[in-house]
């Protein structure tokens, strides 16, 4: 089974394709960045295009995305929500089921502790899957954690 996992954003978007046969494997991960000099609507278009490319390339069985449940900055939260909508649309348009997880659910699935720090989550992700030799940005690690949460909830 393959899952495309997403840590949503509009400046930086964590994307990861995980596969589970006997164990979870990271097939692809990236931090997709949009340029600040383009309009917000163009950024959304770029995000949609990149997600569609990954869906076409990897043919995932599901999309797992982090749910936005709290944000200090309302304007940022709204923009991230719009980005989530674009990602979810691409999955639904391709006939792929969408699974949404709160940050707390992701922390519990990966670390067994709902109040885990980002560092704790990143440490556990690196123990659960081979991240390779290249440095992974926070957004990528968060997307991988979201994918691991999907597999933990679909045993």
Secondary structure as GFF3:
##gff-version 3
##sequence-region A 1 155
A	DSSP	beta_strand	2	7	.	.	.	ID=ss1
A	DSSP	beta_strand	12	20	.	.	.	ID=ss2
A	DSSP	beta_strand	24	33	.	.	.	ID=ss3
A	DSSP	alpha_helix	40	58	.	.	.	ID=ss4
A	DSSP	beta_strand	62	66	.	.	.	ID=ss5
A	DSSP	alpha_helix	74	93	.	.	.	ID=ss6
A	DSSP	beta_strand	97	101	.	.	.	ID=ss7
A	DSSP	alpha_helix	103	111	.	.	.	ID=ss8
A	DSSP	alpha_helix	118	128	.	.	.	ID=ss9
A	DSSP	alpha_helix	138	153	.	.	.	ID=ss10
###
